[in-house]
Amino acid sequence: EADSAIFATEKAIKDLGDKLLDEEKKETEEKIEAVKKALEEKDVEKIKKATEELNEKAMALATKVYEAAAKEAEANKSTEDNETSKDETIEEAEFVEDETK
């Protein structure tokens, strides 16, 4: 579980890239290091506690990744909507009844 948490959190950091504040990245990396250290010491209680703290931080990052993706999708949809409306042209026409009937 600890290894999985480390992997997932490192991936989240990579996925967020420059969207992640330096402070958030530093805090997260510290949590990762705490788990790695606990694994080296083979202290089960430390591993559990450090993993739990890392999972909490990872959840916050996952939320941030989701929000960033949602904002990007919304921006793309807005752009597509604008492009669609620009392509549509409206022509004015006049209707004339045929008086020969």
Residue pairs with C-beta under 8 A, 6 or more apart in sequence:
1 51
2 35
2 38
2 39
2 47
2 50
2 51
2 54
3 39
5 35
5 51
5 54
5 55
5 58
6 32
6 35
6 36
6 54
8 58
9 28
9 31
9 32
9 54
9 57
9 58
9 61
10 32
12 58
12 61
12 62
12 65
13 20
13 25
13 28
13 29
13 61
15 65
16 61
16 64
16 65
16 68
19 64
19 68
20 61
20 64
24 61
27 57
28 54
28 57
28 58
28 61
31 50
31 53
31 54
31 57
32 54
34 50
34 53
34 54
35 47
35 50
35 51
35 54
37 46
37 50
38 46
38 47
38 49
38 50
38 51
39 47
